[in-house]
Amino acid sequence: MIGAYPFSAVVGLDDLKLALILNAVSPRVGGVLVRGEKGTAKSTIVRALAAQLPAVKVIAACRFSCDPAEPDPGCPDGPHGAGESGQERPAVLVELPVGASEDRLVGALDIERALTEGVRAFEPGLLAAAHRGVLYVDEVNLLHDHLVDLLLDAAALGTCFVERESVSVRHAARFLLVGTMNPEEGELRPQLLDRFGLTVEVRASRNPDERAEVVRRRLAFDADPASFAAGWAGQEAALARRIVEARERVRQVVLPDARLRQIAAVCAAFEVDGLRADLVMANAAIAHAAWRGGAEVTAEDVREAARLSLPHRRRRDPFDAPGLDESRLDDLLAEHGGDEPDDPDSGPDSGPDSGPDGGPDSGPDGGPGVSDGPEGPADSGDAPEAGASSESGPYGAADGSNDGGLPDGGSGAGASGAPGASDGNDASPDRPCAERVVAAAEPYRVRPLQVPGLGDGASGRRSRARTPNGRTTGSRVPTGRLQRPHLSATLRAAAPYQRERGRSGPGLLVRDTDLREAVREGKEGNLVLFVVDASGSMAARQRMREVKAAVLSLLLDAYQRRDKVGLITFRGSTAELVLPPTSSVEVGAARLRELPTGGRTPLAAGLRRAAEVLRVERLRDPARRPLLVVVTDGRATSGSDLAAPAALLAGTAGVVVDCESGPVRLALALDLAARLGAPAVRLDALAASGGLGGLVRDHRTDYRKAV
């Protein structure tokens, strides 16, 4: 079996190496989130770190990896006596798959044994297996939010609490938490980002020499893994010893009050929410001081801690990229530096040593990590969904509902009243009038759009669906391993057969065929496909500014509801798929802001392209229901026959956003909505305060009537 790639042999990635090592020195730092494009060694370096962690002594018969010297007094397999036999094993690397269930993560009552054997047995989950090791979550942004909450709570408390199905269990769960993600496949919610202690942005180097060194080492490893690892054995052993020494030293490191006030001042100046950043910075600075061999935290330790712990806490908008102004950080550290010198104490260098002769990185400094090889799983994508509402007049009657959970008094206005809207044109003076780029007004909160019916798609916050979590609405016979037991339904299924099964005592005789699992209803994520008119008629009267603001607002709503989004624009003579369906709404926002406008209006081409995209996506992700959002004034000036392309979209839930303005209106968008069997809504009525109720309730109902 091929071993892990040596941690010391990874080229560059100094910040990522340091972040991982600080967590290895002190788990109180709170874990690492690694953000980066595919093929940047995210998975490789995490797996390599596990091999550098010191071996642990465990009680042989304990499923929860208790330390023989200090057994957990509340261990479910305890109590453990003082003379329990112990054994030494390497620190484990436990991987949490994206599709894991809550039972698999935290553990649960073994229902099958409880019902068929009458045994009350607890089955530990992955958090128990990761105790005193590394818990690695690849593509953490694709993991269900409730699972991310559970594992981050356990990582912060060092304890896993299980309260479910008559089971009440507490066990230790102290581990180094590492999550990796590709931002192109969707972001984590800001609340979840904040729960990770440190974050590192990873990008491949554009330096040919550095890239060549990466390939050179990877080829050497693939050709002869044993010989390659042997060449780095000395550096690996030195790194492991240094981590052990830093772990022993970290408890003696002093955090002076001047440095603590410096940490508080930096966090306050950068306006981070809450106090978690202050705690993370303090623990990271202490770990950094221990790693470099110091006895006291210095300003340099604080600076390194701030660089790694604050960038992902600076986001104020979901479309903002994490980042930190390091020049401002230096100014703040100097302003609040106190009397203590800024130079770190004497000791080993703060970062990993360099080169085969001296440490982990003999390649060019600052180069990329070795690209993910056979042991690294490929990056994958996934996402959530969307919905709509109606109002008076030819656009339908409002019903006042708000299934999306947004308050009626939302901030912002519609197209004409959107915050920051104006009649100014931000087109470049170098661009001809027939093709220009118009800036968007500020986005605002929109009324929820919703696909009708009950789906089975990905977990999200948009439309009604059968989901693993939510309210229980019924029961069914399980198709595989029992995941969500429905006890009352199981008892009802077993009750009629007690006499023929020979029951003679008070106990109920239950067989495998009696088992029932719960059917629950929650919310799903949808594929929201935007089809946006970018023709010259839309650019007239500065409407494109408000159109972009509306689509940005809908993109923001899709981000919050965990949807997958796609963007088609039509102008001139063709329609273009500007953004293939993805869970990264940030990319959609960037493409929209750069969208040129002008030319004729090939509406039919836009609808045909939408039908083709939806056809392909149904094959790729059949469980994800689509929501079509057509943003147009309805003026088709090229390929005006809409009957055939509209027929291709029959049965697809959607909404038409009517962008027509002016004293004379032709109601062409209303005619398009009728052809699509979809409700229509005016551009200036999209805002949450516009009185909309739930546009897409039943797209088969006449769009002029209340739904």
Secondary structure, DSSP 8 states (H G I E B T S, - for coil): ------GGGS-S-HHHHHHHHHHHH-GGG--EEEEE-TTSSHHHHHHHHHTTS--EEEETT-TT---SSS--TT-TT----TT--EEEE---EEE--TT--HHHHHEEE-HHHHHHT----EEE-HHHHTTTSEEEEETGGGS-HHHHHHHHHHHHHSEEEEEETTEEEEEE---EEEEEE-GGG----HHHHTTSSEEEEE-----HHHHHHHHHHHHHHHH-HHHHHHHTHHHHHHHHHHHHHHHHHGGG-B--HHHHHHHHHHHHHTT-SSSHHHHHHHHHHHHHHHHHT-SB--HHHHHHHHHHHSGGG--SSTT------HHHHHHHHHHT-TTS-SS--SSS-SS---STTTSS--S-TT-------TTS----------B----SGGG-------TT---SS-SS--TTT-TT--S-----TTS-TTSEE--------B---B--S-B---EEEEEEEEEEEEEEEEEE--SSS--SB-HHHHHHHHGGGTTTTT--SSS----GGG--EEEEEEEE--EEEEEEE-SHHHHGGGHHHHHHHHHHHHHHHHHHTT-EEEEEEEETTEEEEEEEEES-HHHHHHHHHT-EE-S---HHHHHHHHHHHHHHHHHH-TTS-EEEEEEE-----SS---HHHHHHTTT--EEEEE---SSS---HHHHHHHHHT--EEEGGG-BGGG----S-S-TTS-TTS--
